[in-house]
Amino acid sequence: MIIVGLVAVVAWLWLAATRFWCTDQRLPPRRTPAAWPSVAVVVPARDEAGILPETLPALLAQRYPGPLRLILVDDGSGDGTAEVARALGGSRLTVTAPGDRPPGWTGKLWALAHGVEQAGEPDFLLFTDADIAHGPDSVTALVEAAGERDLVSQMARLRTRTGWERLVVPAFVYFFAMLYPFRRVNGPGRTAAAAGGCCLVRRSALERAGGVAAIRDAVIDDVALGRLLKRAGGRIWLGLAGDVRSVRPYPSLRSLWDMVARSAYTQLRHSPALLAGTVLGLALVFLAPPVLTLAGAGPARLLALAAWLMMTLTYVPMLRYYRQPWPAALLLPVTATLYLLMTVDSAVRHWRGRGAAWKGRSYG
């Protein structure tokens, strides 16, 4: 037991030193450009008729000083998404459809590629999801922050209204930052990622990297986009949003479970070895400390308590960002257990041939 406690303490000392848990990565210093670049906003939408009235008006009302064009790509919706978009946008919005999806493409990326084609030759492309609500100066802030960067991506603030959302959502972002520490993403090293809900991309850099076609089969498309641009020599930035939020509801544990499980095993590259390592790592780092604290004795208990304290303290900043009470950090081991089970379930779904699924489509 002492060895387990010692491993947990060493792991948390190392994790704390990486500063993945910090929430200070916000938009870089903003500079007003000498001439405002042109921006085309591309919104892929599949069966989003119910959510567009909450988000599309904010895009239409952007106070951007430069040329701005809005394109919504209807990705095979069956609920009247295109009709709702046209009614909301009128002449200010281009609503289009990409046609049949070729083999080897995911639906969202095929829609994005079509939107890029329709956009022509703007200086920047803003990829944003249909459930994302932008503040009135969102596009302006992104462009001002871009500077010489080729990608500026904000992780939208997700909804935390229900009890399950409050328990699971902050940890979702916390674990994402653990996998892709924002500081490392924003530095010159190899770590790369992005948040698909809000990605401002320099069009010329995307073209040099091979375009959307270069990641056509990526299920986790935002991370793939960040890697594509950084490997091509582009400068990228990823951080937490202040005025960009998702309005998509996750009212039940099942809806949150499916959100995580649909791509968790893909994140592990469908590797049983990586799955086993992830399960073991989650158990040692997140589950062992509270178990040994409550059931252990002597030095093992003290080591476990120290590990649990470090775990709790690193989670508090994310809870504060989501305006949740800090004592909820003590429940992180419970949430980590849920994520462990979601990850295993994701692998089981893959082994049973169900793969990643989203709105009636399955991939891999």
N, C-alpha and C positions, 0 to 999 in steps of 0.2 A: 504493500500500500504506500510505503514511503516513496518508492520509485515512481509510482503513478502520480503522487502529489508533486514530486520534484519535476517530473516531465511537464506537468500542467503549469507550474510556476515559471519554468524556463520558457515554455511556449508563450506565455502571456507577457513575460518581460520582452521577448523579441517582438511580439505583435504590437505591444505598446510603443516600442521604439520606432516602428515603421510609421507611426502617426496616421494610419489608415482611418482612424476613428475621428479625426478632426473634421469639423464641418466649416472650415474657413475658406475652402476653395469655392469662391463665388466669381462672378464675372471679372475678368482682368480690368485694369484701369482703362477707362473709356476715353477715346480721342475723337473729336469731330473731324471727319475727313474733309479734305479741301473740296472734293466733289463727291456727292453721295452716289455710291455705286448702285446699279440696278439689281433688284432682288426678285426672284420668282419663288413663290411659296407653293410647294407641292404637297397635297394632302391625299394619301391613299385612304380609301374608305370602303369597307365591306360591311353591309348591314348596319349602318350607323344612323338610320333615319331618326331614331329616338334621341340620339345624343347631339346631333349637329345643331339643333336650336340653342344648345347651351354653349357651344364653342365657336361656331362659324361666325356669328356676328362680331366677336372680338377680333378675329382676323380681318374682317371687312372694315373694321373701324380703326385699323392701325394708323398712328400718326407718324408715318415715315416720310421724311422730306424728299426722298429720291424716287425714281421709278419703281413701282411695285406692282407685280402681277400675281393673281391668285388662281391656282389650278387645283381642282378636286378631281381625282381619278376614281371613278366608280369601279371597284374591283369585283364585278359579278354579283352585286347585291340583289337580294330578292325581296327587300322590304321598302322599295321606293326611295332609296338613298339619293339617287340622282335627282328625282323630282323635288325632294325636300331641299336639296342644295340649290337648285335653280330658283326655287321660290324665295329662298333666303338671300341669295347673292345677286340675282338679276344679271344685269350687264357687267357688273363688277367682277364676276366670277366665271371662269371657264370650267365647264363640267364636261368631262370626256371619259371614254372607256377604252381599255387597251386591247380588247378583242381576246380571242382564245389564248390561253397561256401555253407557251411551248414547253416541251419536255425539258426538265432540268432547272426550271425556274420555280421559286416560291411565288405565291400570289402577290405578296406585298412588294417584292422587288421587281416583279414584272410591271406592277402598277407604277412604281417609282420611276422605272426606266421609261415608261410611256410618258409620264409627267415631265421628265427631263427633256425628252424629245419635243414635247409640245411647248416647252418653255423658251426654246430658241437659244439665244446666247447671252443670258444675263451674267453679270459679274458674280453673283452669289445665288445659290439655291438654298432655300430653307425647307428641309424635310421635317414635317410635323404630323403627328397622328390626329385622327378625327376627334379623339377624346380630350385633346389638350386645349385648355383655355389660356390664352395669352393676355397679358396686360396691354394697355393701349400703346405703350412705347417699347414693346418687346423686340420688334424687328430693329428699331433704332439702336437699342442697347446692344444687341448682338453684333450689328455692323460696327458700332463704335468700339466694341471690345475686340473685334477680329484683328485689326491692325494688319500685320504680315502673316497672321495665322491662316491655315487652310481649312481648319475645322474648329468651330466653337460649338460645344454641345452642353446643354443644361439638362440635368436630371430633374424632370418635373416633380413638383411636390404631389405625391399621391394622396388619395382621399383617405381620411381616418375618422370616419363618423361612427361606424358600428364598433362593437366590442372586438370582433374578430379583426377588423381592419386596424384597430389600435394595437392589437397584440402582434400582428404579423407584418404589417406594412413597414414600420420603421426598421425592423430587423431585415427586411428584404433589401433595403438600401444599405444598411450596415454591412451585410454579407457581401453585397456587390462591391462595396468599397474595400472590403477585405481581399477580394479576388483581384480587383483592379484599383489599387490605391491611387487616388486622384493626383497626388503630388507626382507620382512616378509616371502616370499617363501624361502629365503636363510637362515632364522633363524630357531630356534627350535620349533616355534609355529605350529599351525595346517594349516596355509595357504600353499597351494601347487599348483603347475602348472608346465608346461613345454611348449616349443615351438616345434611343431612336425617337423619342417623343419630341425632341427639339435639337436639330442638327443644322447649323448654318455651314454650308460647304462652298468653298471657292470652286466655281465650275471648271476653270482651267486645270486646277489641281486634280479634280476628279477625273477629267479626261486623260491627263497624263498617267494616272494610276490604272487606267483601263476601263473607267466608267462603272456604272452599276452592274454591267454584265460580268465584271470580274468577280463578283460575289453572288452571282445569280441564284445559287443553291443554298445560301447561308440561312439557317433557321434563326440563329441569333445574329440578325443582320446589323444591329447597331455596333456591336463589338467588331464584327467583320469589317464594317466601314472604317472604323478607327484604325484597325490594323492595316487595311489597304492603303490608306493615305500616309500613315507614318512610315510604312515600309518603302513607299515611293519617295520618301524624303520630305514629306509634308510636316508642317508644325500643327499640332493638335492641342486642344484644351478641353477638359471636362470638369464640370463642377456642379454644385447644387443650385437650384433655381430659387429666385426670390419672387418673381411675378409670373411664373409659368407653372400651371398645375393641371393635374389630370382630374376629370370629373367622373371617370368611369367608376361605378359602384361595384364593390365586392361584398355583398350583404351577408354571405355565409362562408363558413369554413371551406365548403366544397368549391366555391368559386375561386377562393384564394389558393386552395390546394391545386386546382387545375392550372392556374396561372403559373405556378412554380413547376409543377410536374411535367408540363408539356415540353419543357426545354432543358430541365436539369441534367438529364443523362446526355443530351447533346453537348452541354457545356463540358461534360467529362469525356467527350469524344467517343462515346459508346464503348468505353474501356472498362471491363470488369475489374482490372487492377486499380484504376483510378477510383472506381466506385468503392472498392474495399478500403483504399487509403482514405477516402473522404469520410466514410462511415467511422473508421477508427479515429481519425483526427477529430471529428465532431464529438465523439464519445469522450476522448481524453481531454479535450480542451474545454468543452462546454458542459458535459454531463458529469464527469468525474469530480470536479471541484465541489458542487453542492452535495453530491452523494457522500463523499468522504467527510465533508464538513458536518453533515448531520449524523452520519453513521460511523465515522472513523474515530480514532483516538490518538493521543500523543502527537508526535511530530507530523505524522501523515495528516492529521486533522488541521494542524496549524498551516501546513503548506497548502492544503486545499482551500482553507479560508482565505489565504493570501491571494491565491489564483482567482477565487470567486470575487474578491474585492476588486482586483484589477479588471476582470471581465465587466463587472458592474460599472466601474468608473469610466471605462472606454465607451460604454453604451449611452451614458447620460447625455453627451452632446447631441447625438442623433435624436434622442427623445425630446430634448429642448427644441431642436429644429422643427420637430413635428408637434410642438406645443403639448407634449404629454408630461404627466407628473414623473419626476425622477425616480420615486420608489418602484415604478414599473420596470426599472432596469434589473431588479432582482428576479424578474420572471424571464430573463433572457434564456436560461437553460431550458425552460418549458418550450419557448419558441424554437430554440435550436433542435429540440427533440422532434417537433413538428417538421422542421426542414429536413432533418435526417430521414424521417419517414416519407416525406414527399419525394426526396431524391431516390430512395429505394423504389418507390412506386413508379417513378419515371422510368427506371431501368426495367421494371417488370412489364410495364406497358410496351416498351421497345421489344423485349424478348417475346411478347405475345403478338407482335406484329402490328401494334396500334400506333407506335411512334408519336412524334410531336403532332398535336392537333390544334387547329384554331379555326373556329367558325365553319365547321364542316369539311375542313381540309386536313389531310395528314401528310407528314413529311418524315421519311426515314424511320 
